[in-house]
Amino acid sequence: MDYSTKEEFINDQYEKLSETGKTKFRMKVAKKSIDLDRALYLWSFFGWFGFHQLYLKNYGAFFVRLFTMSCFLTLWFKDRFTIKDDVKKYNTEVELQAILELI
């Protein structure tokens, strides 16, 4: 079957798992996924120094923001509009890795 997105692949493979496999999948995802509320909290209070990027495991972006104070807050402001997509992208990768380990 041809999948146009990672989400379609994950959903299709998830449906094929047994109940035990689904439970293992949910546990793996819950353990490694990132919480949007926590990322927004870090962005709002410590975002000038890039700590939300550290939480998202974007180490290069973290060091750029840390040493430039988010390029005088320009990157900090931009991150407010991209953080939701960054969290979703990270969590999709976590789900993909978990499903690949189980199939």
VOPAGU-2260 file (C-alpha; in pm, 1 decimal, decimal comma):
REM VOPAGU-2260
SITE   aa  ch    i         X         Y         Z
SITE  MET   A    0       0,0       0,0       0,0
SITE  ASP   A    1     124,4     348,5     -85,5
SITE  TYR   A    2     106,9     608,3     192,3
SITE  SER   A    3     112,3     980,8     127,9
SITE  THR   A    4     197,8    1077,7     486,7
SITE  LYS   A    5     369,1     923,6     785,6
SITE  GLU   A    6      46,6     958,1     981,7
SITE  GLU   A    7    -139,0     735,9     734,9
SITE  PHE   A    8     130,4     469,9     762,3
SITE  ILE   A    9     128,2     486,6    1142,3
SITE  ASN   A   10    -252,9     463,5    1161,2
SITE  ASP   A   11    -266,8     171,1     918,3
SITE  GLN   A   12       3,8     -23,3    1100,0
SITE  TYR   A   13    -150,3      57,1    1438,5
SITE  GLU   A   14    -480,7     -95,7    1330,5
SITE  LYS   A   15    -297,1    -416,5    1236,3
SITE  LEU   A   16    -142,4    -455,3    1582,2
SITE  SER   A   17    -280,7    -692,0    1842,4
SITE  GLU   A   18    -418,0    -549,3    2168,1
SITE  THR   A   19     -86,7    -621,8    2337,1
SITE  GLY   A   20      98,7    -449,8    2053,8
SITE  LYS   A   21    -130,6    -147,2    2079,6
SITE  THR   A   22     -63,7    -126,2    2452,0
SITE  LYS   A   23     313,1    -145,2    2395,9
SITE  PHE   A   24     284,8     122,7    2126,6
SITE  ARG   A   25      91,8     358,3    2354,3
SITE  MET   A   26     342,2     305,1    2635,8
SITE  LYS   A   27     642,3     376,5    2410,5
SITE  VAL   A   28     478,9     689,2    2270,0
SITE  ALA   A   29     372,4     816,7    2612,6
SITE  LYS   A   30     725,7     769,8    2744,7
SITE  LYS   A   31     902,0     958,4    2463,8
SITE  SER   A   32     649,2    1212,3    2335,2
SITE  ILE   A   33     666,0    1584,7    2406,2
SITE  ASP   A   34     390,5    1785,0    2573,3
SITE  LEU   A   35     281,4    2100,3    2387,8
SITE  ASP   A   36     183,3    2279,4    2709,2
SITE  ARG   A   37     526,4    2222,3    2860,2
SITE  ALA   A   38     694,6    2342,7    2540,8
SITE  LEU   A   39     481,0    2658,5    2544,0
SITE  TYR   A   40     562,4    2714,7    2911,1
SITE  LEU   A   41     933,8    2687,8    2838,5
SITE  TRP   A   42     892,8    2915,5    2536,7
SITE  SER   A   43     708,8    3183,6    2733,4
SITE  PHE   A   44     939,6    3198,8    3036,6
SITE  PHE   A   45    1276,3    3074,0    2911,2
SITE  GLY   A   46    1240,3    3104,6    2534,1
SITE  TRP   A   47    1476,6    3400,9    2505,7
SITE  PHE   A   48    1755,7    3156,8    2577,6
SITE  GLY   A   49    1611,2    2872,3    2370,7
SITE  PHE   A   50    1522,2    2625,2    2643,3
SITE  HIS   A   51    1211,0    2519,0    2452,7
SITE  GLN   A   52    1442,2    2411,8    2167,9
SITE  LEU   A   53    1642,9    2205,1    2414,5
SITE  TYR   A   54    1317,5    2037,2    2524,2
SITE  LEU   A   55    1237,2    1967,9    2156,1
SITE  LYS   A   56    1586,6    1817,0    2118,9
SITE  ASN   A   57    1686,6    2079,3    1858,7
SITE  TYR   A   58    2035,1    2121,2    2002,2
SITE  GLY   A   59    2172,5    2338,5    1722,8
SITE  ALA   A   60    1880,9    2581,0    1748,5
SITE  PHE   A   61    1923,0    2583,8    2126,2
SITE  PHE   A   62    2287,0    2694,2    2108,8
SITE  VAL   A   63    2211,2    2962,7    1847,9
SITE  ARG   A   64    1937,5    3106,0    2067,6
SITE  LEU   A   65    2140,3    3070,8    2386,0
SITE  PHE   A   66    2439,1    3264,6    2256,8
SITE  THR   A   67    2246,6    3528,1    2058,5
SITE  MET   A   68    1952,2    3573,1    2297,1
SITE  SER   A   69    1727,9    3447,4    2016,5
SITE  CYS   A   70    1878,6    3704,3    1777,4
SITE  PHE   A   71    1740,3    3985,8    1987,3
SITE  LEU   A   72    1406,9    3807,0    2037,9
SITE  THR   A   73    1325,6    3774,9    1665,9
SITE  LEU   A   74    1357,2    3395,3    1670,7
SITE  TRP   A   75    1172,2    3382,4    2002,4
SITE  PHE   A   76     874,2    3557,2    1844,1
SITE  LYS   A   77     889,6    3332,4    1534,5
SITE  ASP   A   78     895,1    3020,4    1750,8
SITE  ARG   A   79     557,8    3110,1    1898,4
SITE  PHE   A   80     401,0    3038,2    1560,1
SITE  THR   A   81     604,7    2727,2    1477,3
SITE  ILE   A   82     625,1    2548,5    1811,3
SITE  LYS   A   83     299,9    2357,5    1762,5
SITE  ASP   A   84     423,7    2215,0    1431,5
SITE  ASP   A   85     763,9    2134,7    1583,8
SITE  VAL   A   86     600,5    1935,6    1865,3
SITE  LYS   A   87     373,3    1754,4    1619,3
SITE  LYS   A   88     669,4    1668,1    1394,8
SITE  TYR   A   89     870,9    1534,7    1688,6
SITE  ASN   A   90     579,8    1328,6    1821,1
SITE  THR   A   91     512,0    1185,1    1474,3
SITE  GLU   A   92     873,9    1069,3    1458,4
SITE  VAL   A   93     835,7     909,4    1802,4
SITE  GLU   A   94     521,3     728,2    1684,9
SITE  LEU   A   95     692,8     615,5    1364,7
SITE  GLN   A   96     991,1     479,3    1557,6
SITE  ALA   A   97     759,3     297,7    1800,7
SITE  ILE   A   98     551,0     140,5    1523,4
SITE  LEU   A   99     862,6      30,2    1332,8
SITE  GLU   A  100     994,5    -140,9    1645,9
SITE  LEU   A  101     668,4    -334,9    1681,9
SITE  ILE   A  102     610,9    -453,7    1324,7
